[in-house]
């Protein structure tokens, strides 16, 4: 965190220590929307997103209020969720088709849908989690403040 109270990586958030001020205003609504990131509670008021931790609050603004426009919020404020979901669905569908022999001459002799569904679920979960984590890291690096290299 720099001297102005902003995080140097990721979202610009203000940190308010609880010993300085109990922060949550009466007009903020408790919500489950948003990544908890280890917080005890989350609150929203319009585009304002407040997270309560044991020792402090963090506050940032989202571009889109997820309660009014969930898809817009995912696109502009949390694209890594869409990327993870899309990759997971695609990987699951491909794994299911491959394990059932669709589009090929494969005959795995499974007979039922249990094994292909298990394979598809595992592929979807692994791909979804990996692509979500990769997209989140790429986004974090892209938002990192650039330092003057003197070149």
Steps between C-alpha positions, in 0.01 A plus 500: 500500500633846421480820707159595357341179634464337158616150424780496248380177338154403388197712575537839656365451849495717806588322824328632812635354827222418748683676780474822299132468418216251496417559138189326366225758451136415574406536135740229377337159446672174598551281192650172383580644155873529443809306593531495879883492490507392864257765621244438773224695321444699183279802447382689194348837429470572129844444352668519841633163625610473864669195653521459877800318645590439866725807517395726212261579217591525133300721267503522122259591223387261232424627154162323501271414793457119483153524655375711208700353210663164586629432148640852463674459835656170391617648170648822640592417861554123510578367151707217649174342624360493145828365362509223761135407442537502121817292500351260753184451294698452178742252658215308662308477172809388309592243765145365507488470121842332488417256778171404329676453166306781333664609177731201489501124495591462865318229687602510860237247596372706791141447394353760739537868556664484845863476395480759219324742737769449763773562241316810373453637852868450584611668176257789552614557859871481419476718191265751662718542809826520303368752246340711777830511691697582184258776394503649850881507504517656152248764606698573818820544301334725244367726776831523684634855495780545255826619644722744315800297387697804386544355154 
